[in-house]
C-alpha cells in the first residue's frame, strides 16, 4: 500500500491544504456544482457510457492502478484513461483544490484518503454516488472502509483499500527476554516494562505524538470524539474510549517506555531493524514497508491481533486507506463510475491485491487464496488471516472532522506536548479539542464540545 507514504507527508504539511478546503466547504464552492449530488444514473446509463466510450482522467499516486487501467482499456477499447500522478499527500490535494477553484483541469476521478474525503464532500467537490447505485454495495465492503466513504448522508467514493490494524512484533526480541506477546493493552504496558528493564535500549514502541495512532486507538476503544452533521460539528475527548486511551498511554509516557523516535525517518527504520523498537501497531499495508525498508530482519517479525482494551474483546480499528471519488466537475460521470466499479468492485480488485494492495472488499478478504498466502518475511505466517479478522472487527460509527487534516497538523502543538513536557495526555487532548473547535468556528462551521 502507498497510503502510508501520503499519510506521513500530510502530517507535516496539512495546514495549508485544509485552510484552502475550509473556504470552499463553508460557502465558497462553485455554484454550478450544486445539485450534482442528487444525480440519478442507472446501470443502463453506465453500460451505455461504456459502449459509447470516451476519455476520462484519474488523479492517483497509487502504482497498482497502472495495470488496472491497462486491463480496463483492453476490455473496453472505446475508452481511454489518462492516469496522472499529480503528487502524493499535500501536493495531490493542493493541486486538486486549485483545479477545482479555477474550474479548469479537474480530473474525472480523484484518489482521496479517508480522513480527507469529508472535506471534499462538504465542499460539493465530489459527487454523492447514492444515485449511481453505490448504496447497494454496502455488503461488498467491510464496515471500516464503507463507513469512511460516507458523509452528510451520502456516499462520496468507493473504497479502494483499507488499513485494519494489527500488532507487528519482533519475535526474536520477545523470545530473547522471555516476554509474552500482549493480548490486552494492560499486558502491553507490562511487556513494555519487562523489555525495557531487561535491556534499557529496547522499547515496546516508538511514539513522539501521532494523531493517526491516537485516533485509531480511541476508535478501537469505542470512542467517538467527533460527531458531524453537515457543518454542525462536535469535538469531545472526554468520552470513555478517549479516557481508556489516555490512562493507558500516560503510563507509557510517565515511565519513559516509548522510544522518542518519530516514524518514517532513518532512526525509525534503524530501530525496527536492530530490535530497539519491539512492536508497531498500525495498518495492514505495513508488510510492504517491512520487506522493502527493513529487509534484514526477515523472519524475525510476526503479526498478532491488536491488543484489547477489555480482556476477551475483539475490536480493532482502521489506520490508513483511500477511496476513488468522482469529481462534481466531471462531465463523464457514468463512464467514471464504470471505472470505479471495475477497479474497486470488479476484476481490478484482484489485480491490485496481486500487486501488493490490501483490499477493502469482504469477498476478497474471505477468499482461501488470500487467507492462505504465506508471508516469508513473517516466517511463513499466514498474516492475512490476522488482517482479515481485524477488518471484520472495526467498530462502526466513527467519523472524521470535515477539517481533519488541519486538526492532525496541530496535534503536536497541543496533545503532543504531553510527550515533551509535564502536560498530561488528557490535558493535551483537551487542548487539541479546544484548538480544533476554535479553528472550525473561524472557518464557518458550528463546532462545540
HELIX and SHEET records of a PDB file:
HELIX    1   1 UNK A    3  UNK A   23  1                                  21    
HELIX    2   2 UNK A   24  UNK A   28  3                                   5    
HELIX    3   3 UNK A   31  UNK A   33  5                                   3    
HELIX    4   4 UNK A   36  UNK A   38  5                                   3    
HELIX    5   5 UNK A   43  UNK A   52  1                                  10    
HELIX    6   6 UNK A   65  UNK A   75  1                                  11    
HELIX    7   7 UNK A   90  UNK A  102  1                                  13    
HELIX    8   8 UNK A  114  UNK A  122  1                                   9    
HELIX    9   9 UNK A  129  UNK A  132  5                                   4    
HELIX   10  10 UNK A  134  UNK A  140  5                                   7    
HELIX   11  11 UNK A  143  UNK A  148  1                                   6    
HELIX   12  12 UNK A  171  UNK A  176  1                                   6    
HELIX   13  13 UNK A  185  UNK A  198  1                                  14    
HELIX   14  14 UNK A  211  UNK A  220  1                                  10    
HELIX   15  15 UNK A  240  UNK A  254  1                                  15    
HELIX   16  16 UNK A  266  UNK A  274  1                                   9    
HELIX   17  17 UNK A  286  UNK A  293  1                                   8    
HELIX   18  18 UNK A  295  UNK A  297  5                                   3    
HELIX   19  19 UNK A  333  UNK A  344  1                                  12    
HELIX   20  20 UNK A  347  UNK A  354  1                                   8    
HELIX   21  21 UNK A  362  UNK A  366  1                                   5    
HELIX   22  22 UNK A  368  UNK A  371  1                                   4    
HELIX   23  23 UNK A  376  UNK A  378  5                                   3    
HELIX   24  24 UNK A  383  UNK A  392  1                                  10    
HELIX   25  25 UNK A  404  UNK A  409  1                                   6    
HELIX   26  26 UNK A  415  UNK A  419  5                                   5    
HELIX   27  27 UNK A  425  UNK A  442  1                                  18    
SHEET    1   A 5 UNK A  79  UNK A  84  0                                        
SHEET    2   A 5 UNK A  54  UNK A  59  1                                        
SHEET    3   A 5 UNK A 109  UNK A 113  1                                        
SHEET    4   A 5 UNK A 322  UNK A 326 -1                                        
SHEET    5   A 5 UNK A 158  UNK A 159 -1                                        
SHEET    1   B 2 UNK A 150  UNK A 151  0                                        
SHEET    2   B 2 UNK A 154  UNK A 155 -1                                        
SHEET    1   C 3 UNK A 279  UNK A 283  0                                        
SHEET    2   C 3 UNK A 165  UNK A 170 -1                                        
SHEET    3   C 3 UNK A 301  UNK A 304 -1                                        
SHEET    1   D 2 UNK A 205  UNK A 206  0                                        
SHEET    2   D 2 UNK A 258  UNK A 259  1                                        
SHEET    1   E 3 UNK A 226  UNK A 229  0                                        
SHEET    2   E 3 UNK A 232  UNK A 235 -1                                        
SHEET    3   E 3 UNK A 446  UNK A 448  1                                        
END                                                                             
